[in-house]
């Protein structure tokens, strides 16, 4: 499934690093004209904080993902 890596990313980089508060993950699927639209939301730490944590924990890692 094409959406799987994005859901995995939300869990791995956002929710896994969240310490306090509720962890939520939402997947919305909508059909619009001839397209399927996926919207993935999470209550994780956010992209900036995840990038900071990556530099501290694994600065030598090079990602080959989308």
PDB file of N, H, CA, C and O in Angstrom:
ATOM      1  N   UNK A   1       0.853  -1.177   0.000  1.00  0.00           N
ATOM      2  CA  UNK A   1       0.000   0.000   0.000  1.00  0.00           C
ATOM      3  C   UNK A   1       0.901   1.243   0.000  1.00  0.00           C
ATOM      4  O   UNK A   1       1.855   1.311   0.776  1.00  0.00           O
ATOM      5  N   UNK A   2       0.621   2.182  -0.826  1.00  0.00           N
ATOM      6  H   UNK A   2      -0.154   2.127  -1.456  1.00  0.00           H
ATOM      7  CA  UNK A   2       1.439   3.376  -0.985  1.00  0.00           C
ATOM      8  C   UNK A   2       1.464   4.267   0.256  1.00  0.00           C
ATOM      9  O   UNK A   2       2.447   4.969   0.489  1.00  0.00           O
ATOM     10  N   UNK A   3       0.431   4.249   1.029  1.00  0.00           N
ATOM     11  H   UNK A   3      -0.368   3.678   0.840  1.00  0.00           H
ATOM     12  CA  UNK A   3       0.336   5.129   2.194  1.00  0.00           C
ATOM     13  C   UNK A   3       1.131   4.584   3.395  1.00  0.00           C
ATOM     14  O   UNK A   3       1.422   5.337   4.324  1.00  0.00           O
ATOM     15  N   UNK A   4       1.474   3.323   3.389  1.00  0.00           N
ATOM     16  H   UNK A   4       1.237   2.711   2.635  1.00  0.00           H
ATOM     17  CA  UNK A   4       2.147   2.671   4.511  1.00  0.00           C
ATOM     18  C   UNK A   4       3.428   3.372   4.948  1.00  0.00           C
ATOM     19  O   UNK A   4       3.609   3.553   6.153  1.00  0.00           O
ATOM     20  N   UNK A   5       4.339   3.783   4.046  1.00  0.00           N
ATOM     21  H   UNK A   5       4.192   3.635   3.068  1.00  0.00           H
ATOM     22  CA  UNK A   5       5.562   4.437   4.526  1.00  0.00           C
ATOM     23  C   UNK A   5       5.299   5.765   5.232  1.00  0.00           C
ATOM     24  O   UNK A   5       6.062   6.153   6.117  1.00  0.00           O
ATOM     25  N   UNK A   6       4.251   6.452   4.860  1.00  0.00           N
ATOM     26  H   UNK A   6       3.632   6.137   4.141  1.00  0.00           H
ATOM     27  CA  UNK A   6       3.927   7.727   5.497  1.00  0.00           C
ATOM     28  C   UNK A   6       3.370   7.516   6.900  1.00  0.00           C
ATOM     29  O   UNK A   6       3.671   8.283   7.815  1.00  0.00           O
ATOM     30  N   UNK A   7       2.570   6.488   7.064  1.00  0.00           N
ATOM     31  H   UNK A   7       2.326   5.865   6.320  1.00  0.00           H
ATOM     32  CA  UNK A   7       2.052   6.149   8.393  1.00  0.00           C
ATOM     33  C   UNK A   7       3.203   5.699   9.292  1.00  0.00           C
ATOM     34  O   UNK A   7       3.298   6.103  10.450  1.00  0.00           O
ATOM     35  N   UNK A   8       4.062   4.867   8.745  1.00  0.00           N
ATOM     36  H   UNK A   8       3.985   4.539   7.804  1.00  0.00           H
ATOM     37  CA  UNK A   8       5.225   4.395   9.488  1.00  0.00           C
ATOM     38  C   UNK A   8       6.118   5.567   9.910  1.00  0.00           C
ATOM     39  O   UNK A   8       6.630   5.591  11.029  1.00  0.00           O
ATOM     40  N   UNK A   9       6.299   6.521   9.023  1.00  0.00           N
ATOM     41  H   UNK A   9       5.883   6.501   8.114  1.00  0.00           H
ATOM     42  CA  UNK A   9       7.096   7.710   9.312  1.00  0.00           C
ATOM     43  C   UNK A   9       6.497   8.512  10.468  1.00  0.00           C
ATOM     44  O   UNK A   9       7.223   8.971  11.350  1.00  0.00           O
ATOM     45  N   UNK A  10       5.180   8.679  10.463  1.00  0.00           N
ATOM     46  H   UNK A  10       4.590   8.307   9.747  1.00  0.00           H
ATOM     47  CA  UNK A  10       4.504   9.417  11.531  1.00  0.00           C
ATOM     48  C   UNK A  10       4.736   8.741  12.880  1.00  0.00           C
ATOM     49  O   UNK A  10       4.927   9.411  13.895  1.00  0.00           O
ATOM     50  N   UNK A  11       4.717   7.425  12.879  1.00  0.00           N
ATOM     51  H   UNK A  11       4.562   6.882  12.054  1.00  0.00           H
ATOM     52  CA  UNK A  11       4.941   6.684  14.123  1.00  0.00           C
ATOM     53  C   UNK A  11       6.408   6.770  14.530  1.00  0.00           C
ATOM     54  O   UNK A  11       6.723   7.093  15.676  1.00  0.00           O
ATOM     55  N   UNK A  12       7.293   6.483  13.599  1.00  0.00           N
ATOM     56  H   UNK A  12       7.037   6.221  12.668  1.00  0.00           H
ATOM     57  CA  UNK A  12       8.721   6.391  13.898  1.00  0.00           C
ATOM     58  C   UNK A  12       9.332   7.738  14.289  1.00  0.00           C
ATOM     59  O   UNK A  12      10.094   7.811  15.253  1.00  0.00           O
ATOM     60  N   UNK A  13       9.011   8.790  13.564  1.00  0.00           N
ATOM     61  H   UNK A  13       8.391   8.731  12.781  1.00  0.00           H
ATOM     62  CA  UNK A  13       9.658  10.078  13.806  1.00  0.00           C
ATOM     63  C   UNK A  13       8.855  11.020  14.697  1.00  0.00           C
ATOM     64  O   UNK A  13       9.429  11.902  15.336  1.00  0.00           O
ATOM     65  N   UNK A  14       7.555  10.849  14.748  1.00  0.00           N
ATOM     66  H   UNK A  14       7.089  10.132  14.230  1.00  0.00           H
ATOM     67  CA  UNK A  14       6.730  11.773  15.523  1.00  0.00           C
ATOM     68  C   UNK A  14       6.268  11.213  16.846  1.00  0.00           C
ATOM     69  O   UNK A  14       6.584  11.756  17.905  1.00  0.00           O
ATOM     70  N   UNK A  15       5.524  10.130  16.789  1.00  0.00           N
ATOM     71  H   UNK A  15       5.268   9.688  15.929  1.00  0.00           H
ATOM     72  CA  UNK A  15       4.903   9.604  18.002  1.00  0.00           C
ATOM     73  C   UNK A  15       5.889   8.887  18.916  1.00  0.00           C
ATOM     74  O   UNK A  15       5.761   8.970  20.138  1.00  0.00           O
ATOM     75  N   UNK A  16       6.848   8.201  18.364  1.00  0.00           N
ATOM     76  H   UNK A  16       6.951   8.134  17.371  1.00  0.00           H
ATOM     77  CA  UNK A  16       7.811   7.466  19.176  1.00  0.00           C
ATOM     78  C   UNK A  16       8.600   8.405  20.083  1.00  0.00           C
ATOM     79  O   UNK A  16       8.947   8.039  21.206  1.00  0.00           O
ATOM     80  N   UNK A  17       8.881   9.609  19.602  1.00  0.00           N
ATOM     81  H   UNK A  17       8.599   9.906  18.690  1.00  0.00           H
ATOM     82  CA  UNK A  17       9.674  10.570  20.369  1.00  0.00           C
ATOM     83  C   UNK A  17       8.850  11.403  21.348  1.00  0.00           C
ATOM     84  O   UNK A  17       9.416  12.173  22.125  1.00  0.00           O
ATOM     85  N   UNK A  18       7.554  11.266  21.325  1.00  0.00           N
ATOM     86  H   UNK A  18       7.094  10.641  20.694  1.00  0.00           H
ATOM     87  CA  UNK A  18       6.696  12.054  22.217  1.00  0.00           C
ATOM     88  C   UNK A  18       6.646  11.395  23.593  1.00  0.00           C
ATOM     89  O   UNK A  18       6.349  10.207  23.723  1.00  0.00           O
ATOM     90  N   UNK A  19       6.938  12.184  24.600  1.00  0.00           N
ATOM     91  H   UNK A  19       7.179  13.149  24.494  1.00  0.00           H
ATOM     92  CA  UNK A  19       6.986  11.653  25.961  1.00  0.00           C
ATOM     93  C   UNK A  19       5.698  11.947  26.717  1.00  0.00           C
ATOM     94  O   UNK A  19       5.125  11.051  27.335  1.00  0.00           O
ATOM     95  N   UNK A  20       5.240  13.190  26.673  1.00  0.00           N
ATOM     96  H   UNK A  20       5.706  13.918  26.170  1.00  0.00           H
ATOM     97  CA  UNK A  20       4.068  13.607  27.448  1.00  0.00           C
ATOM     98  C   UNK A  20       2.841  13.723  26.565  1.00  0.00           C
ATOM     99  O   UNK A  20       2.935  13.988  25.366  1.00  0.00           O
ATOM    100  N   UNK A  21       1.693  13.521  27.182  1.00  0.00           N
ATOM    101  H   UNK A  21       1.617  13.307  28.156  1.00  0.00           H
ATOM    102  CA  UNK A  21       0.430  13.734  26.495  1.00  0.00           C
ATOM    103  C   UNK A  21      -0.006  12.541  25.662  1.00  0.00           C
ATOM    104  O   UNK A  21       0.689  11.531  25.551  1.00  0.00           O
ATOM    105  N   UNK A  22      -1.169  12.700  25.094  1.00  0.00           N
ATOM    106  H   UNK A  22      -1.734  13.520  25.184  1.00  0.00           H
ATOM    107  CA  UNK A  22      -1.778  11.646  24.298  1.00  0.00           C
ATOM    108  C   UNK A  22      -1.105  11.534  22.932  1.00  0.00           C
ATOM    109  O   UNK A  22      -0.760  12.544  22.318  1.00  0.00           O
ATOM    110  N   UNK A  23      -0.925  10.326  22.472  1.00  0.00           N
ATOM    111  H   UNK A  23      -1.205   9.506  22.971  1.00  0.00           H
ATOM    112  CA  UNK A  23      -0.372  10.065  21.145  1.00  0.00           C
ATOM    113  C   UNK A  23      -1.523   9.639  20.239  1.00  0.00           C
ATOM    114  O   UNK A  23      -2.178   8.624  20.476  1.00  0.00           O
ATOM    115  N   UNK A  24      -1.754  10.434  19.198  1.00  0.00           N
ATOM    116  H   UNK A  24      -1.222  11.259  19.006  1.00  0.00           H
ATOM    117  CA  UNK A  24      -2.835  10.103  18.282  1.00  0.00           C
ATOM    118  C   UNK A  24      -2.313  10.027  16.853  1.00  0.00           C
ATOM    119  O   UNK A  24      -1.385  10.740  16.469  1.00  0.00           O
ATOM    120  N   UNK A  25      -2.928   9.152  16.087  1.00  0.00           N
ATOM    121  H   UNK A  25      -3.681   8.573  16.399  1.00  0.00           H
ATOM    122  CA  UNK A  25      -2.610   8.988  14.677  1.00  0.00           C
ATOM    123  C   UNK A  25      -3.929   8.861  13.934  1.00  0.00           C
ATOM    124  O   UNK A  25      -4.768   8.024  14.267  1.00  0.00           O
ATOM    125  N   UNK A  26      -4.098   9.699  12.928  1.00  0.00           N
ATOM    126  H   UNK A  26      -3.417  10.379  12.658  1.00  0.00           H
ATOM    127  CA  UNK A  26      -5.326   9.657  12.154  1.00  0.00           C
ATOM    128  C   UNK A  26      -5.036   9.436  10.676  1.00  0.00           C
ATOM    129  O   UNK A  26      -4.087   9.993  10.124  1.00  0.00           O
ATOM    130  N   UNK A  27      -5.863   8.620  10.052  1.00  0.00           N
ATOM    131  H   UNK A  27      -6.634   8.168  10.501  1.00  0.00           H
ATOM    132  CA  UNK A  27      -5.755   8.389   8.614  1.00  0.00           C
ATOM    133  C   UNK A  27      -7.130   8.636   8.022  1.00  0.00           C
ATOM    134  O   UNK A  27      -8.104   7.974   8.379  1.00  0.00           O
ATOM    135  N   UNK A  28      -7.194   9.585   7.124  1.00  0.00           N
ATOM    136  H   UNK A  28      -6.403  10.123   6.833  1.00  0.00           H
ATOM    137  CA  UNK A  28      -8.451   9.938   6.466  1.00  0.00           C
ATOM    138  C   UNK A  28      -8.316   9.594   4.991  1.00  0.00           C
ATOM    139  O   UNK A  28      -7.332   9.959   4.348  1.00  0.00           O
ATOM    140  N   UNK A  29      -9.300   8.898   4.463  1.00  0.00           N
ATOM    141  H   UNK A  29     -10.100   8.601   4.986  1.00  0.00           H
ATOM    142  CA  UNK A  29      -9.283   8.501   3.056  1.00  0.00           C
ATOM    143  C   UNK A  29     -10.539   9.068   2.404  1.00  0.00           C
ATOM    144  O   UNK A  29     -11.655   8.852   2.874  1.00  0.00           O
ATOM    145  N   UNK A  30     -10.331   9.799   1.310  1.00  0.00           N
ATOM    146  H   UNK A  30      -9.424   9.975   0.927  1.00  0.00           H
ATOM    147  CA  UNK A  30     -11.440  10.485   0.662  1.00  0.00           C
ATOM    148  C   UNK A  30     -11.335  10.291  -0.851  1.00  0.00           C
ATOM    149  O   UNK A  30     -10.243  10.341  -1.417  1.00  0.00           O
ATOM    150  N   UNK A  31     -12.457  10.075  -1.485  1.00  0.00           N
ATOM    151  H   UNK A  31     -13.345  10.035  -1.025  1.00  0.00           H
ATOM    152  CA  UNK A  31     -12.509   9.971  -2.936  1.00  0.00           C
ATOM    153  C   UNK A  31     -12.965  11.311  -3.494  1.00  0.00           C
ATOM    154  O   UNK A  31     -14.035  11.805  -3.142  1.00  0.00           O
ATOM    155  N   UNK A  32     -12.148  11.899  -4.369  1.00  0.00           N
ATOM    156  H   UNK A  32     -11.279  11.497  -4.656  1.00  0.00           H
ATOM    157  CA  UNK A  32     -12.486  13.175  -4.986  1.00  0.00           C
ATOM    158  C   UNK A  32     -12.260  13.042  -6.483  1.00  0.00           C
ATOM    159  O   UNK A  32     -11.135  12.846  -6.944  1.00  0.00           O
ATOM    160  N   UNK A  33     -13.331  13.149  -7.218  1.00  0.00           N
ATOM    161  H   UNK A  33     -14.245  13.308  -6.843  1.00  0.00           H
ATOM    162  CA  UNK A  33     -13.305  12.907  -8.662  1.00  0.00           C
ATOM    163  C   UNK A  33     -12.735  11.514  -8.912  1.00  0.00           C
ATOM    164  O   UNK A  33     -13.307  10.531  -8.441  1.00  0.00           O
ATOM    165  N   UNK A  34     -11.655  11.404  -9.619  1.00  0.00           N
ATOM    166  H   UNK A  34     -11.190  12.202 -10.002  1.00  0.00           H
ATOM    167  CA  UNK A  34     -11.056  10.094  -9.894  1.00  0.00           C
ATOM    168  C   UNK A  34      -9.831   9.815  -9.024  1.00  0.00           C
ATOM    169  O   UNK A  34      -9.023   8.945  -9.350  1.00  0.00           O
ATOM    170  N   UNK A  35      -9.692  10.548  -7.920  1.00  0.00           N
ATOM    171  H   UNK A  35     -10.349  11.255  -7.655  1.00  0.00           H
ATOM    172  CA  UNK A  35      -8.510  10.421  -7.081  1.00  0.00           C
ATOM    173  C   UNK A  35      -8.867   9.962  -5.675  1.00  0.00           C
ATOM    174  O   UNK A  35      -9.927  10.299  -5.147  1.00  0.00           O
ATOM    175  N   UNK A  36      -7.975   9.197  -5.085  1.00  0.00           N
ATOM    176  H   UNK A  36      -7.114   8.923  -5.515  1.00  0.00           H
ATOM    177  CA  UNK A  36      -8.087   8.841  -3.675  1.00  0.00           C
ATOM    178  C   UNK A  36      -7.117   9.747  -2.929  1.00  0.00           C
ATOM    179  O   UNK A  36      -5.929   9.789  -3.249  1.00  0.00           O
ATOM    180  N   UNK A  37      -7.618  10.465  -1.943  1.00  0.00           N
ATOM    181  H   UNK A  37      -8.583  10.430  -1.683  1.00  0.00           H
ATOM    182  CA  UNK A  37      -6.808  11.406  -1.176  1.00  0.00           C
ATOM    183  C   UNK A  37      -6.639  10.860   0.237  1.00  0.00           C
ATOM    184  O   UNK A  37      -7.618  10.604   0.937  1.00  0.00           O
ATOM    185  N   UNK A  38      -5.382  10.686   0.645  1.00  0.00           N
ATOM    186  H   UNK A  38      -4.586  10.894   0.076  1.00  0.00           H
ATOM    187  CA  UNK A  38      -5.050  10.229   1.985  1.00  0.00           C
ATOM    188  C   UNK A  38      -4.524  11.412   2.782  1.00  0.00           C
ATOM    189  O   UNK A  38      -3.672  12.160   2.303  1.00  0.00           O
ATOM    190  N   UNK A  39      -5.027  11.580   3.987  1.00  0.00           N
ATOM    191  H   UNK A  39      -5.719  10.972   4.376  1.00  0.00           H
ATOM    192  CA  UNK A  39      -4.523  12.604   4.899  1.00  0.00           C
ATOM    193  C   UNK A  39      -4.110  11.907   6.182  1.00  0.00           C
ATOM    194  O   UNK A  39      -4.919  11.243   6.830  1.00  0.00           O
ATOM    195  N   UNK A  40      -2.848  12.062   6.541  1.00  0.00           N
ATOM    196  H   UNK A  40      -2.190  12.601   6.014  1.00  0.00           H
ATOM    197  CA  UNK A  40      -2.314  11.419   7.739  1.00  0.00           C
ATOM    198  C   UNK A  40      -1.954  12.516   8.733  1.00  0.00           C
ATOM    199  O   UNK A  40      -1.200  13.434   8.407  1.00  0.00           O
ATOM    200  N   UNK A  41      -2.491  12.419   9.940  1.00  0.00           N
ATOM    201  H   UNK A  41      -3.103  11.674  10.205  1.00  0.00           H
ATOM    202  CA  UNK A  41      -2.199  13.396  10.985  1.00  0.00           C
ATOM    203  C   UNK A  41      -1.711  12.662  12.226  1.00  0.00           C
ATOM    204  O   UNK A  41      -2.097  11.522  12.484  1.00  0.00           O
ATOM    205  N   UNK A  42      -0.860  13.333  12.985  1.00  0.00           N
ATOM    206  H   UNK A  42      -0.546  14.260  12.775  1.00  0.00           H
ATOM    207  CA  UNK A  42      -0.408  12.755  14.254  1.00  0.00           C
ATOM    208  C   UNK A  42      -0.158  13.879  15.245  1.00  0.00           C
ATOM    209  O   UNK A  42      -0.022  15.043  14.867  1.00  0.00           O
ATOM    210  N   UNK A  43      -0.101  13.515  16.504  1.00  0.00           N
ATOM    211  H   UNK A  43      -0.212  12.570  16.811  1.00  0.00           H
ATOM    212  CA  UNK A  43       0.158  14.492  17.566  1.00  0.00           C
ATOM    213  C   UNK A  43       1.594  14.359  18.064  1.00  0.00           C
ATOM    214  O   UNK A  43       1.877  14.578  19.242  1.00  0.00           O
ATOM    215  N   UNK A  44       2.484  14.003  17.163  1.00  0.00           N
ATOM    216  H   UNK A  44       2.254  13.825  16.207  1.00  0.00           H
ATOM    217  CA  UNK A  44       3.882  13.778  17.522  1.00  0.00           C
ATOM    218  C   UNK A  44       4.625  15.064  17.826  1.00  0.00           C
ATOM    219  O   UNK A  44       4.021  16.122  18.001  1.00  0.00           O
ATOM    220  N   UNK A  45       5.945  14.957  17.886  1.00  0.00           N
ATOM    221  H   UNK A  45       6.436  14.098  17.744  1.00  0.00           H
ATOM    222  CA  UNK A  45       6.791  16.068  18.304  1.00  0.00           C
ATOM    223  C   UNK A  45       6.952  17.141  17.231  1.00  0.00           C
ATOM    224  O   UNK A  45       7.393  18.245  17.550  1.00  0.00           O
ATOM    225  N   UNK A  46       6.621  16.866  16.002  1.00  0.00           N
ATOM    226  H   UNK A  46       6.263  15.969  15.744  1.00  0.00           H
ATOM    227  CA  UNK A  46       6.760  17.843  14.923  1.00  0.00           C
ATOM    228  C   UNK A  46       8.056  17.635  14.151  1.00  0.00           C
ATOM    229  O   UNK A  46       8.990  16.998  14.639  1.00  0.00           O
ATOM    230  N   UNK A  47       8.098  18.176  12.955  1.00  0.00           N
ATOM    231  H   UNK A  47       7.339  18.693  12.559  1.00  0.00           H
ATOM    232  CA  UNK A  47       9.239  17.956  12.065  1.00  0.00           C
ATOM    233  C   UNK A  47      10.527  18.595  12.573  1.00  0.00           C
ATOM    234  O   UNK A  47      11.599  18.001  12.459  1.00  0.00           O
ATOM    235  N   UNK A  48      10.431  19.795  13.131  1.00  0.00           N
ATOM    236  H   UNK A  48       9.560  20.278  13.224  1.00  0.00           H
ATOM    237  CA  UNK A  48      11.639  20.472  13.626  1.00  0.00           C
ATOM    238  C   UNK A  48      12.258  19.712  14.803  1.00  0.00           C
ATOM    239  O   UNK A  48      13.468  19.488  14.837  1.00  0.00           O
ATOM    240  N   UNK A  49      11.435  19.324  15.751  1.00  0.00           N
ATOM    241  H   UNK A  49      10.452  19.505  15.724  1.00  0.00           H
ATOM    242  CA  UNK A  49      11.933  18.589  16.920  1.00  0.00           C
ATOM    243  C   UNK A  49      12.474  17.222  16.503  1.00  0.00           C
ATOM    244  O   UNK A  49      13.501  16.783  17.022  1.00  0.00           O
ATOM    245  N   UNK A  50      11.803  16.548  15.580  1.00  0.00           N
ATOM    246  H   UNK A  50      10.969  16.904  15.158  1.00  0.00           H
ATOM    247  CA  UNK A  50      12.276  15.250  15.096  1.00  0.00           C
ATOM    248  C   UNK A  50      13.640  15.390  14.427  1.00  0.00           C
ATOM    249  O   UNK A  50      14.505  14.532  14.600  1.00  0.00           O
ATOM    250  N   UNK A  51      13.839  16.466  13.663  1.00  0.00           N
ATOM    251  H   UNK A  51      13.136  17.163  13.522  1.00  0.00           H
ATOM    252  CA  UNK A  51      15.129  16.701  13.009  1.00  0.00           C
ATOM    253  C   UNK A  51      16.222  16.955  14.046  1.00  0.00           C
ATOM    254  O   UNK A  51      17.348  16.483  13.888  1.00  0.00           O
ATOM    255  N   UNK A  52      15.896  17.698  15.103  1.00  0.00           N
ATOM    256  H   UNK A  52      14.981  18.081  15.231  1.00  0.00           H
ATOM    257  CA  UNK A  52      16.863  17.952  16.174  1.00  0.00           C
ATOM    258  C   UNK A  52      17.256  16.646  16.869  1.00  0.00           C
ATOM    259  O   UNK A  52      18.433  16.401  17.135  1.00  0.00           O
ATOM    260  N   UNK A  53      16.265  15.821  17.157  1.00  0.00           N
ATOM    261  H   UNK A  53      15.309  16.019  16.942  1.00  0.00           H
ATOM    262  CA  UNK A  53      16.530  14.550  17.820  1.00  0.00           C
ATOM    263  C   UNK A  53      17.367  13.629  16.934  1.00  0.00           C
ATOM    264  O   UNK A  53      18.226  12.899  17.428  1.00  0.00           O
ATOM    265  N   UNK A  54      17.116  13.666  15.634  1.00  0.00           N
ATOM    266  H   UNK A  54      16.417  14.259  15.234  1.00  0.00           H
ATOM    267  CA  UNK A  54      17.889  12.848  14.704  1.00  0.00           C
ATOM    268  C   UNK A  54      19.363  13.253  14.728  1.00  0.00           C
ATOM    269  O   UNK A  54      20.239  12.388  14.702  1.00  0.00           O
ATOM    270  N   UNK A  55      19.643  14.540  14.777  1.00  0.00           N
ATOM    271  H   UNK A  55      18.932  15.242  14.798  1.00  0.00           H
ATOM    272  CA  UNK A  55      21.021  15.014  14.812  1.00  0.00           C
ATOM    273  C   UNK A  55      21.731  14.590  16.085  1.00  0.00           C
ATOM    274  O   UNK A  55      22.938  14.347  16.076  1.00  0.00           O
ATOM    275  N   UNK A  56      20.996  14.501  17.165  1.00  0.00           N
ATOM    276  H   UNK A  56      20.015  14.698  17.172  1.00  0.00           H
ATOM    277  CA  UNK A  56      21.590  14.090  18.445  1.00  0.00           C
ATOM    278  C   UNK A  56      21.798  12.574  18.475  1.00  0.00           C
ATOM    279  O   UNK A  56      22.845  12.095  18.911  1.00  0.00           O
ATOM    280  N   UNK A  57      20.805  11.828  18.013  1.00  0.00           N
ATOM    281  H   UNK A  57      19.954  12.217  17.659  1.00  0.00           H
ATOM    282  CA  UNK A  57      20.828  10.371  18.156  1.00  0.00           C
ATOM    283  C   UNK A  57      21.561   9.637  17.038  1.00  0.00           C
ATOM    284  O   UNK A  57      22.236   8.641  17.300  1.00  0.00           O
ATOM    285  N   UNK A  58      21.441  10.111  15.788  1.00  0.00           N
ATOM    286  H   UNK A  58      20.893  10.920  15.575  1.00  0.00           H
ATOM    287  CA  UNK A  58      22.036   9.406  14.654  1.00  0.00           C
ATOM    288  C   UNK A  58      22.510  10.395  13.588  1.00  0.00           C
ATOM    289  O   UNK A  58      21.975  10.400  12.480  1.00  0.00           O
ATOM    290  N   UNK A  59      23.486  11.215  13.896  1.00  0.00           N
ATOM    291  H   UNK A  59      23.921  11.211  14.797  1.00  0.00           H
ATOM    292  CA  UNK A  59      23.899  12.253  12.945  1.00  0.00           C
ATOM    293  C   UNK A  59      24.507  11.708  11.654  1.00  0.00           C
ATOM    294  O   UNK A  59      24.499  12.401  10.636  1.00  0.00           O
ATOM    295  N   UNK A  60      25.034  10.484  11.674  1.00  0.00           N
ATOM    296  H   UNK A  60      25.041   9.922  12.501  1.00  0.00           H
ATOM    297  CA  UNK A  60      25.673   9.918  10.486  1.00  0.00           C
ATOM    298  C   UNK A  60      24.693   9.211   9.550  1.00  0.00           C
ATOM    299  O   UNK A  60      25.064   8.841   8.436  1.00  0.00           O
ATOM    300  N   UNK A  61      23.447   9.019   9.989  1.00  0.00           N
ATOM    301  H   UNK A  61      23.146   9.319  10.894  1.00  0.00           H
ATOM    302  CA  UNK A  61      22.465   8.291   9.191  1.00  0.00           C
ATOM    303  C   UNK A  61      22.024   9.106   7.972  1.00  0.00           C
ATOM    304  O   UNK A  61      21.719  10.293   8.086  1.00  0.00           O
ATOM    305  N   UNK A  62      21.994   8.456   6.809  1.00  0.00           N
ATOM    306  H   UNK A  62      22.241   7.492   6.717  1.00  0.00           H
ATOM    307  CA  UNK A  62      21.497   9.095   5.583  1.00  0.00           C
ATOM    308  C   UNK A  62      20.216   8.376   5.175  1.00  0.00           C
ATOM    309  O   UNK A  62      20.213   7.161   4.979  1.00  0.00           O
ATOM    310  N   UNK A  63      19.132   9.131   5.050  1.00  0.00           N
ATOM    311  H   UNK A  63      19.134  10.118   5.210  1.00  0.00           H
ATOM    312  CA  UNK A  63      17.846   8.558   4.689  1.00  0.00           C
ATOM    313  C   UNK A  63      17.711   8.480   3.171  1.00  0.00           C
ATOM    314  O   UNK A  63      18.106   9.395   2.449  1.00  0.00           O
ATOM    315  N   UNK A  64      17.151   7.381   2.708  1.00  0.00           N
ATOM    316  H   UNK A  64      16.830   6.637   3.294  1.00  0.00           H
ATOM    317  CA  UNK A  64      16.890   7.194   1.288  1.00  0.00           C
ATOM    318  C   UNK A  64      15.397   7.119   1.003  1.00  0.00           C
ATOM    319  O   UNK A  64      14.988   6.696  -0.078  1.00  0.00           O
ATOM    320  N   UNK A  65      14.591   7.525   1.961  1.00  0.00           N
ATOM    321  H   UNK A  65      14.923   7.868   2.840  1.00  0.00           H
ATOM    322  CA  UNK A  65      13.144   7.460   1.813  1.00  0.00           C
ATOM    323  C   UNK A  65      12.602   8.576   0.942  1.00  0.00           C
ATOM    324  O   UNK A  65      13.354   9.397   0.416  1.00  0.00           O
ATOM    325  N   UNK A  66      11.306   8.592   0.799  1.00  0.00           N
ATOM    326  H   UNK A  66      10.695   7.925   1.226  1.00  0.00           H
ATOM    327  CA  UNK A  66      10.621   9.593  -0.004  1.00  0.00           C
ATOM    328  C   UNK A  66      10.782  10.898   0.684  1.00  0.00           C
ATOM    329  O   UNK A  66      10.287  11.916   0.200  1.00  0.00           O
TER     330      UNK A  66
END
